[in-house]
Amino acid sequence: MALPAEARRRWNLIEGGAVEIADLGESLLIVPAGRGGLRELLRQAIEDAGGYAKLAADAATEEPELA
C-alpha cells in the first residue's frame, strides 16, 4: 500500500516502513508501528475518556439501540 509523501514525512516512515491498520468499517485507521501499537493507543484513549464503563454508558444514552 502506498501512503502519500506528506504522511510518510510527517510520521518519519521510510520506504517499506511498518504500519498497523485497523478496519473501522467505512474507513481505515493507519498508525506507524512501534509507537505502542494500536492496542495501546486505544487503551489510552479509553482511559483518557473516563474508562470503558463511562463510554459504554454514554453510548447507551446517546444510541439506545447499541445498548
Biopython code that builds the backbone (N, CA, C, O; Angstrom):
import numpy as np
from Bio.PDB.StructureBuilder import StructureBuilder

atoms = [
    (1, "MET", "N", (0.843, -1.153, 0.000)),
    (1, "MET", "CA", (0.000, 0.000, 0.000)),
    (1, "MET", "C", (0.902, 1.233, 0.000)),
    (1, "MET", "O", (1.930, 1.260, 0.676)),
    (2, "ALA", "N", (0.521, 2.217, -0.737)),
    (2, "ALA", "CA", (1.302, 3.451, -0.803)),
    (2, "ALA", "C", (0.621, 4.541, 0.017)),
    (2, "ALA", "O", (-0.588, 4.751, -0.085)),
    (3, "LEU", "N", (1.406, 5.220, 0.821)),
    (3, "LEU", "CA", (0.915, 6.365, 1.576)),
    (3, "LEU", "C", (1.413, 7.637, 0.906)),
    (3, "LEU", "O", (2.494, 7.645, 0.317)),
    (4, "PRO", "N", (0.635, 8.710, 0.989)),
    (4, "PRO", "CA", (1.090, 9.979, 0.413)),
    (4, "PRO", "C", (2.410, 10.424, 1.050)),
    (4, "PRO", "O", (2.662, 10.184, 2.230)),
    (5, "ALA", "N", (3.238, 11.074, 0.244)),
    (5, "ALA", "CA", (4.556, 11.516, 0.716)),
    (5, "ALA", "C", (4.448, 12.388, 1.957)),
    (5, "ALA", "O", (5.270, 12.269, 2.866)),
    (6, "GLU", "N", (3.456, 13.258, 2.011)),
    (6, "GLU", "CA", (3.288, 14.139, 3.171)),
    (6, "GLU", "C", (3.100, 13.331, 4.454)),
    (6, "GLU", "O", (3.688, 13.661, 5.485)),
    (7, "ALA", "N", (2.288, 12.280, 4.397)),
    (7, "ALA", "CA", (2.071, 11.426, 5.572)),
    (7, "ALA", "C", (3.350, 10.674, 5.938)),
    (7, "ALA", "O", (3.686, 10.555, 7.116)),
    (8, "ARG", "N", (4.060, 10.168, 4.936)),
    (8, "ARG", "CA", (5.319, 9.449, 5.216)),
    (8, "ARG", "C", (6.322, 10.364, 5.897)),
    (8, "ARG", "O", (7.001, 9.955, 6.839)),
    (9, "ARG", "N", (6.419, 11.606, 5.423)),
    (9, "ARG", "CA", (7.366, 12.551, 6.048)),
    (9, "ARG", "C", (6.939, 12.887, 7.475)),
    (9, "ARG", "O", (7.769, 12.904, 8.384)),
    (10, "ARG", "N", (5.668, 13.151, 7.671)),
    (10, "ARG", "CA", (5.170, 13.531, 8.994)),
    (10, "ARG", "C", (5.436, 12.437, 10.018)),
    (10, "ARG", "O", (5.791, 12.728, 11.160)),
    (11, "TRP", "N", (5.266, 11.173, 9.614)),
    (11, "TRP", "CA", (5.432, 10.048, 10.530)),
    (11, "TRP", "C", (6.804, 9.402, 10.422)),
    (11, "TRP", "O", (7.057, 8.356, 11.020)),
    (12, "ASN", "N", (7.692, 10.033, 9.654)),
    (12, "ASN", "CA", (9.062, 9.544, 9.515)),
    (12, "ASN", "C", (9.100, 8.070, 9.087)),
    (12, "ASN", "O", (9.842, 7.259, 9.641)),
    (13, "LEU", "N", (8.277, 7.756, 8.084)),
    (13, "LEU", "CA", (8.250, 6.388, 7.552)),
    (13, "LEU", "C", (9.113, 6.339, 6.309)),
    (13, "LEU", "O", (8.873, 7.061, 5.342)),
    (14, "ILE", "N", (10.113, 5.486, 6.344)),
    (14, "ILE", "CA", (10.935, 5.303, 5.158)),
    (14, "ILE", "C", (10.232, 4.303, 4.258)),
    (14, "ILE", "O", (9.271, 3.658, 4.677)),
    (15, "GLU", "N", (10.690, 4.175, 3.062)),
    (15, "GLU", "CA", (10.084, 3.225, 2.134)),
    (15, "GLU", "C", (10.052, 1.845, 2.778)),
    (15, "GLU", "O", (11.077, 1.337, 3.232)),
    (16, "GLY", "N", (8.889, 1.256, 2.811)),
    (16, "GLY", "CA", (8.740, -0.060, 3.428)),
    (16, "GLY", "C", (8.561, -0.011, 4.927)),
    (16, "GLY", "O", (8.605, -1.054, 5.580)),
    (17, "GLY", "N", (8.356, 1.186, 5.505)),
    (17, "GLY", "CA", (8.159, 1.306, 6.946)),
    (17, "GLY", "C", (6.915, 0.564, 7.408)),
    (17, "GLY", "O", (5.932, 0.473, 6.672)),
    (18, "ALA", "N", (6.954, 0.040, 8.608)),
    (18, "ALA", "CA", (5.856, -0.765, 9.136)),
    (18, "ALA", "C", (4.747, 0.115, 9.704)),
    (18, "ALA", "O", (5.010, 1.116, 10.371)),
    (19, "VAL", "N", (3.515, -0.270, 9.431)),
    (19, "VAL", "CA", (2.342, 0.401, 9.982)),
    (19, "VAL", "C", (1.374, -0.655, 10.494)),
    (19, "VAL", "O", (1.454, -1.821, 10.106)),
    (20, "GLU", "N", (0.468, -0.247, 11.359)),
    (20, "GLU", "CA", (-0.625, -1.100, 11.810)),
    (20, "GLU", "C", (-1.900, -0.514, 11.237)),
    (20, "GLU", "O", (-2.046, 0.705, 11.150)),
    (21, "ILE", "N", (-2.824, -1.383, 10.846)),
    (21, "ILE", "CA", (-4.060, -0.929, 10.218)),
    (21, "ILE", "C", (-5.242, -1.547, 10.944)),
    (21, "ILE", "O", (-5.265, -2.750, 11.205)),
    (22, "ALA", "N", (-6.235, -0.701, 11.273)),
    (22, "ALA", "CA", (-7.491, -1.188, 11.851)),
    (22, "ALA", "C", (-8.607, -0.866, 10.868)),
    (22, "ALA", "O", (-8.759, 0.277, 10.437)),
    (23, "ASP", "N", (-9.382, -1.878, 10.520)),
    (23, "ASP", "CA", (-10.525, -1.706, 9.623)),
    (23, "ASP", "C", (-11.715, -1.259, 10.471)),
    (23, "ASP", "O", (-12.211, -2.024, 11.298)),
    (24, "LEU", "N", (-12.170, -0.032, 10.268)),
    (24, "LEU", "CA", (-13.273, 0.523, 11.043)),
    (24, "LEU", "C", (-14.598, 0.466, 10.292)),
    (24, "LEU", "O", (-15.547, 1.172, 10.635)),
    (25, "GLY", "N", (-14.654, -0.362, 9.285)),
    (25, "GLY", "CA", (-15.881, -0.494, 8.515)),
    (25, "GLY", "C", (-15.843, 0.355, 7.262)),
    (25, "GLY", "O", (-15.562, -0.143, 6.172)),
    (26, "GLU", "N", (-16.129, 1.645, 7.419)),
    (26, "GLU", "CA", (-16.136, 2.540, 6.268)),
    (26, "GLU", "C", (-14.847, 3.342, 6.151)),
    (26, "GLU", "O", (-14.736, 4.225, 5.299)),
    (27, "SER", "N", (-13.880, 3.039, 6.999)),
    (27, "SER", "CA", (-12.591, 3.726, 6.933)),
    (27, "SER", "C", (-11.505, 2.830, 7.517)),
    (27, "SER", "O", (-11.788, 1.818, 8.158)),
    (28, "LEU", "N", (-10.270, 3.224, 7.282)),
    (28, "LEU", "CA", (-9.115, 2.531, 7.847)),
    (28, "LEU", "C", (-8.379, 3.485, 8.774)),
    (28, "LEU", "O", (-8.271, 4.677, 8.485)),
    (29, "LEU", "N", (-7.878, 2.970, 9.873)),
    (29, "LEU", "CA", (-7.021, 3.723, 10.777)),
    (29, "LEU", "C", (-5.615, 3.185, 10.575)),
    (29, "LEU", "O", (-5.364, 2.002, 10.805)),
    (30, "ILE", "N", (-4.697, 4.039, 10.147)),
    (30, "ILE", "CA", (-3.316, 3.625, 9.877)),
    (30, "ILE", "C", (-2.410, 4.333, 10.875)),
    (30, "ILE", "O", (-2.409, 5.560, 10.971)),
    (31, "VAL", "N", (-1.642, 3.542, 11.616)),
    (31, "VAL", "CA", (-0.769, 4.068, 12.662)),
    (31, "VAL", "C", (0.622, 3.500, 12.462)),
    (31, "VAL", "O", (0.767, 2.301, 12.224)),
    (32, "PRO", "N", (1.662, 4.343, 12.554)),
    (32, "PRO", "CA", (3.021, 3.809, 12.451)),
    (32, "PRO", "C", (3.256, 2.752, 13.525)),
    (32, "PRO", "O", (2.891, 2.952, 14.684)),
    (33, "ALA", "N", (3.854, 1.646, 13.151)),
    (33, "ALA", "CA", (4.154, 0.574, 14.107)),
    (33, "ALA", "C", (5.274, 1.006, 15.032)),
    (33, "ALA", "O", (6.056, 1.898, 14.703)),
    (34, "GLY", "N", (5.348, 0.375, 16.180)),
    (34, "GLY", "CA", (6.446, 0.632, 17.098)),
    (34, "GLY", "C", (6.253, 1.809, 18.008)),
    (34, "GLY", "O", (7.199, 2.210, 18.686)),
    (35, "ARG", "N", (5.068, 2.385, 18.057)),
    (35, "ARG", "CA", (4.800, 3.510, 18.953)),
    (35, "ARG", "C", (3.778, 3.099, 19.997)),
    (35, "ARG", "O", (2.914, 3.895, 20.365)),
    (36, "GLY", "N", (3.862, 1.897, 20.465)),
    (36, "GLY", "CA", (2.922, 1.388, 21.440)),
    (36, "GLY", "C", (1.836, 0.545, 20.810)),
    (36, "GLY", "O", (1.139, -0.189, 21.510)),
    (37, "GLY", "N", (1.681, 0.636, 19.523)),
    (37, "GLY", "CA", (0.692, -0.166, 18.820)),
    (37, "GLY", "C", (-0.720, 0.351, 18.975)),
    (37, "GLY", "O", (-1.016, 1.163, 19.852)),
    (38, "LEU", "N", (-1.581, -0.138, 18.107)),
    (38, "LEU", "CA", (-2.980, 0.274, 18.125)),
    (38, "LEU", "C", (-3.658, -0.069, 19.441)),
    (38, "LEU", "O", (-4.447, 0.717, 19.967)),
    (39, "ARG", "N", (-3.351, -1.231, 19.962)),
    (39, "ARG", "CA", (-3.989, -1.659, 21.213)),
    (39, "ARG", "C", (-3.666, -0.673, 22.342)),
    (39, "ARG", "O", (-4.550, -0.311, 23.118)),
    (40, "GLU", "N", (-2.420, -0.244, 22.436)),
    (40, "GLU", "CA", (-2.023, 0.704, 23.480)),
    (40, "GLU", "C", (-2.659, 2.068, 23.237)),
    (40, "GLU", "O", (-3.113, 2.710, 24.184)),
    (41, "LEU", "N", (-2.700, 2.525, 21.977)),
    (41, "LEU", "CA", (-3.343, 3.805, 21.671)),
    (41, "LEU", "C", (-4.822, 3.771, 22.036)),
    (41, "LEU", "O", (-5.345, 4.738, 22.590)),
    (42, "LEU", "N", (-5.491, 2.683, 21.735)),
    (42, "LEU", "CA", (-6.904, 2.539, 22.069)),
    (42, "LEU", "C", (-7.094, 2.488, 23.578)),
    (42, "LEU", "O", (-7.998, 3.136, 24.106)),
    (43, "ARG", "N", (-6.259, 1.731, 24.280)),
    (43, "ARG", "CA", (-6.359, 1.656, 25.739)),
    (43, "ARG", "C", (-6.209, 3.030, 26.359)),
    (43, "ARG", "O", (-6.965, 3.389, 27.262)),
    (44, "GLN", "N", (-5.238, 3.809, 25.884)),
    (44, "GLN", "CA", (-5.000, 5.146, 26.419)),
    (44, "GLN", "C", (-6.164, 6.087, 26.106)),
    (44, "GLN", "O", (-6.552, 6.892, 26.952)),
    (45, "ALA", "N", (-6.723, 5.991, 24.900)),
    (45, "ALA", "CA", (-7.862, 6.838, 24.530)),
    (45, "ALA", "C", (-9.079, 6.526, 25.400)),
    (45, "ALA", "O", (-9.792, 7.438, 25.819)),
    (46, "ILE", "N", (-9.320, 5.239, 25.673)),
    (46, "ILE", "CA", (-10.438, 4.853, 26.535)),
    (46, "ILE", "C", (-10.213, 5.381, 27.945)),
    (46, "ILE", "O", (-11.132, 5.913, 28.567)),
    (47, "GLU", "N", (-9.007, 5.238, 28.442)),
    (47, "GLU", "CA", (-8.678, 5.737, 29.780)),
    (47, "GLU", "C", (-8.852, 7.253, 29.844)),
    (47, "GLU", "O", (-9.425, 7.768, 30.803)),
    (48, "ASP", "N", (-8.369, 7.962, 28.840)),
    (48, "ASP", "CA", (-8.474, 9.427, 28.804)),
    (48, "ASP", "C", (-9.926, 9.895, 28.746)),
    (48, "ASP", "O", (-10.249, 10.989, 29.208)),
    (49, "ALA", "N", (-10.800, 9.062, 28.177)),
    (49, "ALA", "CA", (-12.221, 9.412, 28.041)),
    (49, "ALA", "C", (-13.037, 9.034, 29.279)),
    (49, "ALA", "O", (-14.254, 9.221, 29.292)),
    (50, "GLY", "N", (-12.392, 8.511, 30.305)),
    (50, "GLY", "CA", (-13.100, 8.194, 31.544)),
    (50, "GLY", "C", (-13.320, 6.718, 31.786)),
    (50, "GLY", "O", (-13.963, 6.343, 32.766)),
    (51, "GLY", "N", (-12.801, 5.877, 30.917)),
    (51, "GLY", "CA", (-12.910, 4.440, 31.106)),
    (51, "GLY", "C", (-14.017, 3.820, 30.267)),
    (51, "GLY", "O", (-14.910, 4.505, 29.769)),
    (52, "TYR", "N", (-13.930, 2.502, 30.128)),
    (52, "TYR", "CA", (-14.867, 1.769, 29.278)),
    (52, "TYR", "C", (-16.303, 1.895, 29.783)),
    (52, "TYR", "O", (-17.220, 2.106, 28.989)),
    (53, "ALA", "N", (-16.509, 1.767, 31.107)),
    (53, "ALA", "CA", (-17.868, 1.830, 31.656)),
    (53, "ALA", "C", (-18.535, 3.161, 31.326)),
    (53, "ALA", "O", (-19.712, 3.188, 30.967)),
    (54, "LYS", "N", (-17.805, 4.254, 31.444)),
    (54, "LYS", "CA", (-18.357, 5.574, 31.119)),
    (54, "LYS", "C", (-18.677, 5.671, 29.635)),
    (54, "LYS", "O", (-19.746, 6.154, 29.259)),
    (55, "LEU", "N", (-17.759, 5.216, 28.793)),
    (55, "LEU", "CA", (-18.009, 5.270, 27.351)),
    (55, "LEU", "C", (-19.221, 4.419, 26.970)),
    (55, "LEU", "O", (-20.035, 4.837, 26.147)),
    (56, "ALA", "N", (-19.347, 3.233, 27.561)),
    (56, "ALA", "CA", (-20.482, 2.358, 27.264)),
    (56, "ALA", "C", (-21.788, 2.997, 27.731)),
    (56, "ALA", "O", (-22.788, 2.947, 27.016)),
    (57, "ALA", "N", (-21.791, 3.596, 28.922)),
    (57, "ALA", "CA", (-22.992, 4.260, 29.420)),
    (57, "ALA", "C", (-23.376, 5.443, 28.549)),
    (57, "ALA", "O", (-24.555, 5.647, 28.259)),
    (58, "ASP", "N", (-22.384, 6.226, 28.128)),
    (58, "ASP", "CA", (-22.640, 7.367, 27.246)),
    (58, "ASP", "C", (-23.216, 6.894, 25.909)),
    (58, "ASP", "O", (-24.159, 7.491, 25.390)),
    (59, "ALA", "N", (-22.651, 5.830, 25.361)),
    (59, "ALA", "CA", (-23.145, 5.302, 24.084)),
    (59, "ALA", "C", (-24.576, 4.800, 24.230)),
    (59, "ALA", "O", (-25.399, 5.018, 23.340)),
    (60, "ALA", "N", (-24.884, 4.128, 25.343)),
    (60, "ALA", "CA", (-26.236, 3.609, 25.571)),
    (60, "ALA", "C", (-27.235, 4.746, 25.697)),
    (60, "ALA", "O", (-28.379, 4.622, 25.260)),
    (61, "THR", "N", (-26.807, 5.859, 26.296)),
    (61, "THR", "CA", (-27.676, 7.027, 26.443)),
    (61, "THR", "C", (-27.913, 7.705, 25.106)),
    (61, "THR", "O", (-29.040, 8.066, 24.768)),
    (62, "GLU", "N", (-26.828, 7.876, 24.344)),
    (62, "GLU", "CA", (-26.899, 8.589, 23.060)),
    (62, "GLU", "C", (-27.484, 7.725, 21.943)),
    (62, "GLU", "O", (-28.176, 8.228, 21.059)),
    (63, "GLU", "N", (-27.201, 6.426, 21.990)),
    (63, "GLU", "CA", (-27.654, 5.493, 20.944)),
    (63, "GLU", "C", (-28.238, 4.258, 21.621)),
    (63, "GLU", "O", (-27.557, 3.235, 21.702)),
    (64, "PRO", "N", (-29.493, 4.319, 22.115)),
    (64, "PRO", "CA", (-30.072, 3.199, 22.878)),
    (64, "PRO", "C", (-30.034, 1.857, 22.140)),
    (64, "PRO", "O", (-29.964, 0.810, 22.785)),
    (65, "GLU", "N", (-30.077, 1.865, 20.814)),
    (65, "GLU", "CA", (-30.048, 0.591, 20.092)),
    (65, "GLU", "C", (-28.690, -0.104, 20.198)),
    (65, "GLU", "O", (-28.578, -1.283, 19.864)),
    (66, "LEU", "N", (-27.655, 0.611, 20.659)),
    (66, "LEU", "CA", (-26.343, -0.013, 20.846)),
    (66, "LEU", "C", (-26.220, -0.704, 22.206)),
    (66, "LEU", "O", (-25.302, -1.495, 22.421)),
    (67, "ALA", "N", (-27.139, -0.406, 23.118)),
    (67, "ALA", "CA", (-27.053, -0.940, 24.488)),
    (67, "ALA", "C", (-27.323, -2.428, 24.519)),
    (67, "ALA", "O", (-27.292, -3.039, 25.587)),
]
sb = StructureBuilder()
sb.init_structure("model")
sb.init_model(0)
sb.init_chain("A")
sb.init_seg("    ")
for serial, (resi, resn, name, xyz) in enumerate(atoms, 1):
    if name == "N":
        sb.init_residue(resn, " ", resi, " ")
    sb.init_atom(name, np.array(xyz, "f"), 0.0, 1.0, " ", f" {name:<3s}", serial, name[0])
structure = sb.get_structure()
